Amino acid sequence: MSGANSNISDRRKRNNLMLGGVLLGFVALVFLITVAKMMNGAGDVANSKRVPVTEQSE
Amino acid sequence: MTDASLVDTGPETDFTDYIALLKPRVMSLVVFTALVGLLVAPVSVNPVIAFASVLFIAIGGGASGALNMWWESDIDAVMKRTQGRPIPSGRVTRSNALIFGLWLSVIAVGMLGLTSNYLAAGLLAFTIFFYAVIYTMWLKRTTPLNIVIGGAAGAFPPMIGWAVATGSIGIESILMFALIFMWTPPHFWALALFMNDDYTKAGVPMLTVTHGRCVTRNNILGYTIALVPVAISVSFTSIGGPIYFAAALVLNALFLKGAYDIWKRTEAQAEADKFATERKVFRISLYYLFGHFAFLLIEATAKGFGINWAAWPQWF
C-alpha cells in the first residue's frame, strides 16, 4: 500500500510541478509580449493620440 | 480514518490527460498552417509577437478539441479509435473537460487580441465556435455533409496567421483557406472508407454510412479534381512562385492518382487487401497538405534571400 501511495504522491508532485511550469511560462510570455509591444512602439501609438495643448489652442 | 483511506486509488487525472484533451496531433497541423500563414505574409512580425500569436492560436485549437471531446464522449466510448481518450476512459470528467475547454478558449482569444489584433482574435473565436458548435454539436450527427462544411474550421488557421501579420484578409489567405477546405473531404472520406464500421457503430452519418462506399469513392475523386485548381492557383499569387508551382504539380498528380485508384476499386478488391489503397491515399493526403504549406514556406524563404521571380505571372 505504501508503494501505491508513494507512486500517487510522486505523480501528484510531477503534475504540480508541470502546472507550476506552465503558469511561470505564461507569466514570462506576458512579460515578453509587453516588452515587445513597447519596443514596437505600441506606447507611441497610444501617446500620439494625445494632442499637445498648444496645438489644440491653435 | 487512516492516511491510506484518504488516497483515491481509482483512475486519477494526470497532467498529460489534459494535454490529450487538446488533441495534440490536430494541434500540430493548426500550428504549422498558422505559422506558414504568418511567415509568408509580406509583413515582418516581431518574433515574440509571432511566437505568442501562434501559441494562442494553438491553444484555441486545443480548446476546441477539448470542447469536441466533452460533447462527443458518448461516441468516443463506442469507437475503437477513440476509446482510450481521457473522458471515455474515466480519467477526466465531462464537466472538467468543458470548463477546461471554455477557459482555454477565453484565454486564447483574449490573449491573441491583446498580442496581435482583434481581427485575428475574432477569426480564432469564430473558428472555435464553428468547430465546437456548428460542426461538433450540429453537423456531425445530422448530415453526411458534416465533413464538407465542418472542414472550414480546420481551414481558418493560415487565415488567422495571415491576419496576425497583416491585420487583414487577402486573396492569399482566402486561397490557403480554400486549399484546406477542399482537401478536408477527400482526406476524411479516405479514412472513413477503412473506418466505416466504427462510424456505423457510433451512428455518425458519414458519407460511407449514409450513401455507401461506392458513392464515397466517386466523391473523393470529384473533390480531388476540384481541389487541383485551388492548389495550383496559389502559385500565381504574391506568396506563390515556380518552386511552389513545381511541387504543387507533383503533389496534385500523386493525390489525383490516389483518388483515381480509390475510385476504380471494387468493394471485393478493397476487402481483399484490407483497404490498403485507401490507407495509402489517406497517408498521401497528409503529405499533400504538409507539402503545399512547406513549399509556400520555402518560396517565402527564397524571396527572403532576394530571389525574385520577376517574370513569374501574378494573376491574383
Interface residues (C-beta under 8 A of the other chain):
Chain A: M1 A4 N5 I8 R11 R14 N15 M18 L19 L29 L32 I33 V35 A36 K37 M39 N40
Chain B: D3 A4 V7 T9 E12 D14 F15 N46 V48 I49 A52 L55 L114 T115
